[in-house]
Amino acid sequence: MNNQKFQNAIALTGGISTGKSTVCNLLKLHGFSIIDADNIAHRLLDLNSDKIAILFGNEYVENGKVIRKELGKIIFSNEENKLKLEALLHPLIYEEIKKEALRLEDCGKPYFIDIPLFFEKMSYPVKSTLVIYTPKDIQVQRLMQRDSINENEALLKISNQMDIEKKKELADRFIDNSKDLKHLQNEIEKYIKEIL
């Protein structure tokens, strides 16, 4: 696939609990379109619940819907399960993102693809990258609070992704989300001026 299809795309990424969703919501308020890889993944999980039951067992599916929290437990703690799930979902997610991107390319203006594992997978030919950055200690605190989990569980989830400092290094630009909402809004406004 050539880069033409993702010409105006900016890959938005970061770590778990660095504030990607908040940034996406603020970018939407500024009129930007967002393709959300996680939303697509959740939709595809349910559409493929029969395959999930075959791969992992019926106990992870209820009324045609995948019990994501339960499935997550065996995915985050087991590399083999993680790879099995990715082999099923990633090609499907890619096709959906490609479809949505083609539609947005017609508008001729920048749009964002929110891909948490952009640098881990490197399977999207998107030139511009933006990392939502929070130091790891803050990331851990936020994740513990968000998911009501202990520090060890939070660290396990975070360890499934590339280190946030490494992502920050790889990105074209980053938005610092280590302070309050006002600071984050200022960071976003500054960034928008740069890309438009």
Secondary structure by P-SEA (a helix, b strand, c coil): ccccccccbbbbbbcccccaaaaaaaaaaaccccccaaaaaaaaaaaaaaaaaaacccccccccccaaaaaaaaaaacaaaaaaaaaacaaaaaaaaaaaaaaaaaacbbbbbbcccccccccccccbbbbbcccaaaaaaaaaaaccccaaaaaaaaaccccaaaaaaaccbbbbccccaaaaaaaaaaaaaaac
